[in-house]
Amino acid sequence: MKIIRAKDYQDLSRKAANIISAQVIMKPDCVLGLATGSSPIGTYQQLVDWYNKGDVDFSGVKSVNLDEYRGLPKSDPQSYDYFMHEHFFDHVNIKPENINLPNGEAPDPDAECARYDKVIESLGGVDLQLLGCGRNGHIGFNEPGDCFAKGTHCVDLAESTIEANKRFFDSIDDVPRQAFSMGIQTIMRARKILIIISGKDKAEAVAKGFFGPITPQVPASILQLHPDVVAVVDEEALSLCDKV
């Protein structure tokens, strides 16, 4: 794992966008695994800026998103489909037919998980997977548990995740209790992984995930076994790590 220290969130976003844009330039028809939440917003803004300047072209890119809330329609402002269009897809030239997310309204969760795994397989897997990290060490919506989930699955969200996400909703009661998420095996099969982490509230997750034992209780710890991981982490998130 290569850890890149960033001064702050703005610096982190620019460094992460550099890595993603380099991937697209090197392989214009690459498959990008994309993430949502507050962490990648700055990265997407930087990529949009470079696209507008003509520095990067997304016309051949295919995308697969990590996760989606179960039960929310695409039109809901809190759905991850809506998020991706608002912050990225609607501002670059990625083709609509090349955009893939789990269907939060799918009536049969098992069938939807199987469908999404087949989509990823049909694309030849992920070239670069962008990740954030939760305070409890979750990646995607792979929450702490007794084992690492393999493929796409429907997960019951941890109370800490629901609490962290309530700021996006009118009340905590409106936060979905389930989500579809790529599994750890799918994430680990990506040829390259880029994880971005910002803020002092993530410092413990960074220390445990990058320097602690590999355990499903800290899902991000599995990344220690991947052959090509770049972690862009700001100084606050690295505040408990003496080794960096």
C-alpha positions as CSV (number, residue, x, y, z in Angstrom):
1,M,0.0,0.0,0.0
2,K,1.3,3.4,-1.0
3,I,0.2,6.2,1.3
4,I,0.2,9.8,0.0
5,R,-0.1,12.5,2.6
6,A,-2.3,15.4,1.7
7,K,-2.2,18.7,3.5
8,D,-6.0,19.1,3.6
9,Y,-9.2,18.1,1.8
10,Q,-8.5,20.4,-1.2
11,D,-5.0,18.9,-1.7
12,L,-6.4,15.4,-1.2
13,S,-9.1,16.0,-3.9
14,R,-6.6,17.2,-6.4
15,K,-4.1,14.3,-5.8
16,A,-7.0,11.8,-6.1
17,A,-8.3,13.4,-9.3
18,N,-4.7,13.2,-10.7
19,I,-4.7,9.5,-10.2
20,I,-8.1,9.0,-11.8
21,S,-7.4,11.2,-14.8
22,A,-4.1,9.4,-15.4
23,Q,-6.0,6.1,-15.5
24,V,-8.5,7.5,-18.1
25,I,-5.7,9.0,-20.2
26,M,-3.7,5.8,-20.2
27,K,-6.8,3.6,-20.9
28,P,-9.6,5.7,-22.4
29,D,-12.1,2.8,-22.3
30,C,-11.3,1.9,-18.7
31,V,-13.8,0.7,-16.1
32,L,-14.0,3.1,-13.2
33,G,-15.4,1.9,-9.9
34,L,-16.9,5.0,-8.3
35,A,-17.9,6.0,-4.8
36,T,-20.3,8.5,-3.2
37,G,-20.5,10.3,0.1
38,S,-18.8,13.6,1.1
39,S,-15.2,12.3,0.6
40,P,-15.1,12.2,-3.2
41,I,-17.1,15.4,-4.0
42,G,-14.0,17.5,-4.3
43,T,-12.3,14.9,-6.5
44,Y,-15.3,14.9,-8.9
45,Q,-15.3,18.7,-8.9
46,Q,-11.6,18.6,-9.9
47,L,-12.3,16.1,-12.7
48,V,-15.2,18.2,-14.0
49,D,-12.9,21.2,-14.1
50,W,-10.2,19.4,-16.0
51,Y,-12.9,18.0,-18.4
52,N,-14.2,21.5,-19.1
53,K,-10.6,22.6,-19.9
54,G,-10.2,19.7,-22.3
55,D,-7.7,17.8,-20.3
56,V,-9.6,14.6,-19.8
57,D,-12.2,12.7,-21.9
58,F,-14.7,10.4,-20.4
59,S,-16.5,9.4,-23.6
60,G,-15.1,5.8,-23.6
61,V,-15.2,5.3,-19.8
62,K,-17.6,2.8,-18.3
63,S,-18.5,3.1,-14.6
64,V,-19.8,0.9,-11.8
65,N,-20.8,2.3,-8.5
66,L,-20.0,0.7,-5.2
67,D,-23.4,0.9,-3.7
68,E,-27.0,2.2,-3.5
69,Y,-29.6,2.6,-0.8
70,R,-32.3,0.0,-1.0
71,G,-35.8,1.5,-1.3
72,L,-34.9,4.8,-2.8
73,P,-35.9,5.7,-6.4
74,K,-33.3,7.2,-8.7
75,S,-35.2,10.5,-8.5
76,D,-34.7,10.8,-4.8
77,P,-32.1,13.5,-4.0
78,Q,-30.5,11.2,-1.4
79,S,-30.1,8.2,-3.8
80,Y,-26.6,7.6,-5.0
81,D,-27.8,7.6,-8.6
82,Y,-29.0,11.2,-8.1
83,F,-25.7,12.1,-6.3
84,M,-23.5,10.8,-9.1
85,H,-25.5,12.7,-11.8
86,E,-25.5,15.9,-9.7
87,H,-21.8,15.8,-8.9
88,F,-20.2,14.1,-11.9
89,F,-22.1,12.4,-14.7
90,D,-24.2,15.4,-15.8
91,H,-21.0,17.5,-16.1
92,V,-18.8,15.3,-18.2
93,N,-19.2,13.3,-21.5
94,I,-19.6,9.8,-20.1
95,K,-22.3,8.0,-22.1
96,P,-25.5,7.2,-20.2
97,E,-25.4,3.6,-21.4
98,N,-22.0,3.2,-19.8
99,I,-23.2,4.1,-16.3
100,N,-24.0,1.3,-13.9
101,L,-25.4,1.3,-10.4
102,P,-27.4,-1.1,-8.3
103,N,-31.1,-0.7,-8.6
104,G,-32.4,0.5,-5.2
105,E,-36.0,-0.3,-6.2
106,A,-35.4,-3.9,-7.3
107,P,-38.1,-6.0,-5.8
108,D,-35.9,-9.1,-5.4
109,P,-32.7,-8.2,-3.6
110,D,-31.0,-11.5,-4.4
111,A,-31.7,-11.2,-8.1
112,E,-30.5,-7.7,-8.1
113,C,-27.2,-8.6,-6.5
114,A,-26.7,-11.4,-9.0
115,R,-27.5,-9.1,-11.9
116,Y,-25.0,-6.5,-10.7
117,D,-22.2,-9.0,-10.3
118,K,-22.9,-10.1,-13.9
119,V,-22.7,-6.5,-15.1
120,I,-19.2,-6.1,-13.5
121,E,-18.1,-9.4,-14.9
122,S,-19.3,-8.6,-18.4
123,L,-17.2,-5.4,-18.3
124,G,-14.1,-7.4,-17.5
125,G,-13.8,-6.2,-14.0
126,V,-12.8,-2.8,-12.6
127,D,-9.6,-1.1,-13.6
128,L,-9.6,1.5,-10.8
129,Q,-11.8,1.4,-7.8
130,L,-12.4,4.6,-5.8
131,L,-13.2,4.1,-2.1
132,G,-13.9,6.2,0.9
133,C,-13.8,4.8,4.4
134,G,-16.3,5.1,7.2
135,R,-15.5,5.9,10.8
136,N,-16.0,2.2,11.6
137,G,-13.7,1.1,8.8
138,H,-16.4,0.2,6.3
139,I,-15.7,0.4,2.6
140,G,-18.7,0.6,0.3
141,F,-21.4,-0.5,2.7
142,N,-19.3,-3.5,3.8
143,E,-19.9,-3.1,7.5
144,P,-17.9,-4.7,10.4
145,G,-18.9,-8.3,10.8
146,D,-17.8,-11.9,11.3
147,C,-16.6,-12.4,7.7
148,F,-15.8,-10.6,4.5
149,A,-18.7,-10.6,2.0
150,K,-17.8,-11.8,-1.4
151,G,-20.1,-10.5,-4.1
152,T,-22.8,-7.8,-4.3
153,H,-25.1,-8.2,-1.3
154,C,-27.9,-6.4,0.5
155,V,-26.6,-5.2,3.9
156,D,-28.2,-4.0,7.1
157,L,-26.5,-0.7,7.8
158,A,-24.7,-0.3,11.1
159,E,-26.1,2.2,13.6
160,S,-22.9,4.2,13.3
161,T,-23.4,4.4,9.6
162,I,-27.0,5.5,9.9
163,E,-25.9,8.1,12.5
164,A,-23.2,9.4,10.1
165,N,-25.6,9.6,7.2
166,K,-28.5,11.3,9.0
167,R,-27.1,14.7,8.1
168,F,-28.2,14.1,4.5
169,F,-31.8,13.5,5.5
170,D,-34.6,15.4,7.2
171,S,-34.4,13.1,10.2
172,I,-32.7,9.9,11.3
173,D,-35.9,8.0,10.7
174,D,-35.7,8.8,7.0
175,V,-32.2,7.2,6.6
176,P,-32.6,3.8,4.8
177,R,-31.7,0.8,6.9
178,Q,-30.4,-1.3,4.0
179,A,-28.2,-0.9,1.0
180,F,-26.8,-2.8,-1.9
181,S,-23.1,-2.9,-1.9
182,M,-20.3,-4.5,-3.9
183,G,-18.6,-7.2,-1.9
184,I,-15.1,-7.3,-0.6
185,Q,-14.1,-9.9,-3.1
186,T,-15.3,-7.7,-6.0
187,I,-13.5,-4.7,-4.6
188,M,-10.3,-6.7,-4.2
189,R,-10.4,-7.9,-7.8
190,A,-10.1,-4.4,-9.0
191,R,-6.7,-4.0,-10.7
192,K,-6.0,-0.8,-8.8
193,I,-7.6,0.7,-5.7
194,L,-7.6,4.4,-4.7
195,I,-8.9,5.1,-1.2
196,I,-9.4,8.7,0.0
197,I,-9.8,9.6,3.7
198,S,-10.1,13.0,5.2
199,G,-10.8,14.4,8.7
200,K,-9.8,13.7,12.3
201,D,-12.9,11.6,12.9
202,K,-11.4,9.0,10.5
203,A,-8.0,8.9,12.2
204,E,-8.8,5.7,14.2
205,A,-10.2,4.0,11.1
206,V,-6.9,4.8,9.3
207,A,-4.7,3.5,12.1
208,K,-6.7,0.3,12.5
209,G,-7.3,-0.2,8.8
210,F,-3.8,0.4,7.5
211,F,-1.6,-0.7,10.4
212,G,-3.8,-3.1,12.5
213,P,-4.6,-6.7,12.1
214,I,-6.6,-7.8,9.0
215,T,-10.1,-8.5,10.3
216,P,-13.7,-8.3,9.0
217,Q,-14.3,-6.1,12.1
218,V,-12.3,-3.4,10.2
219,P,-13.3,-4.1,6.6
220,A,-10.7,-1.6,5.2
221,S,-7.9,-3.7,6.7
222,I,-8.3,-6.2,3.8
223,L,-6.8,-3.6,1.5
224,Q,-3.4,-4.5,3.1
225,L,-3.5,-7.6,1.0
226,H,-4.1,-5.9,-2.4
227,P,-1.0,-5.6,-4.6
228,D,-1.9,-2.0,-5.9
229,V,-3.5,0.3,-3.4
230,V,-2.9,4.0,-3.2
231,A,-4.3,5.8,-0.1
232,V,-4.5,9.6,-0.3
233,V,-5.0,10.7,3.3
234,D,-5.0,14.2,4.8
235,E,-2.9,15.2,7.8
236,E,-5.9,15.1,10.2
237,A,-6.8,11.5,9.2
238,L,-3.2,10.5,9.7
239,S,-2.9,12.1,13.1
240,L,-2.8,8.7,14.9
241,C,-0.2,7.2,12.6
242,D,3.4,7.7,13.6
243,K,4.7,5.5,10.7
244,V,3.7,7.9,7.9
